[in-house]
Amino acid sequence: MDWRWYLKDIKQDKPVKVLTTFSCGGGSTMGYKKAGFEIVGNVEIDPAINRMYVTNHHPPHNFCMDLRDFNQLGELPSKFYELDILDGSPPCSTFSTVGKREKFWGIEKRFKEGQKKQTLDDLFFVFLDTVEKLRPKIVIAENVAGLLYGNARGYVREILARFKELGYEVQLFKLNAAFMDVPQKRERVFFIANRCGYPALKLNFNHTPAIFGKVRTAEGKEIAPGSKLAMRMKYVKPGDRLLKSVMIRMYGEKSNYGTILVPDSYICNTITSSGSFVRLADKMLFSDNDFINVQSFPQDYNFCGNSVQYVCGMSVPPNMMANIAGEIWRQWLA
């Protein structure tokens, strides 16, 4: 499965209906489309991100609203009650292993996702209310690997119990996109559940990873001359992979965790929605197309003025979901 591809080449050729929630820029959507599935609609809270989704994917039914409000709607298209797959990636920043995650559990805050005050750690359970409302055959939910560690494991136990209460058998998979035709080390957890008595799903991906030098563009973006980053880059040594290493050597400070140094011979680190990614080959910042390639986004995607890094960092890599969808078709739905 090539990381370089185009939306215009996708054809829906399998009778599989998918509704996607927390749709963001459509990373999951594009994976399902690459597998030949039909997207019947989406739910997205952020108006600007939703406009971008509609521009690229033209869903038959679009709901720009909080999923909590969607769950309260009385009338929905009949095909929503005949879904093969309900998809969702509840915003997950409060479960990330980076930062003070427990500090924000249960707290209403104006997070980037949706540009409105809300709690994020309960959104998975809001998604499970959608499962109860629509009763799809299969449920696929993606989240950060940090959900499996520390106190967050208590949430996982509650999620599994809720799935069981709703009559679904659920499996957990921790998958690395690097082995799924995505030129990026990106570990994510997938909850894959069904109510149809399907046999246990087997997901064993071991595709050859692509190093950054194979996918980076000819030119990056110049680091602003005289900036702190430009000054600190002068002290980078060959083995450094984070600018943090320079800060520790020079100043004894543990800072600049968000500045990633990527050599051509390495698989790229996880793309995040913020921070700086530096190409060590020429000491330039990633170009927009570097982010597109590393995330396996299509070459003809219209970002509608939104930050390319932000959209890619917030999205499921399309090739990652395409591989999962392909196995679900082969093992369960074909």
Secondary structure, DSSP 8 states (H G I E B T S, - for coil): --S---GGG----S--EEEEES-TT-HHHHHHHHTT-EEEEEEES-HHHHHHHHHHH--SSEEES-HHHHHT-S---GGGGS-SEEEE----GGG-SSS-TGGGTT--EE-TGGGSEE-STTHHHHHHHHHHHH--SEEEEEEEGGGGSGGGHHHHHHHHHHHHHTT-EEEEEEEEGGGTT-SB--EEEEEEEESS---------------GGGT--S--B---TTSHHHHHHTT--TT--BHHHHHHHHHS----TTEEEE-TTS-B----SSSEEEETTTTEE--HHHHHHHTT--TT---TTS-HHHHHHHS--HHHHHHHHHHHIIIII-
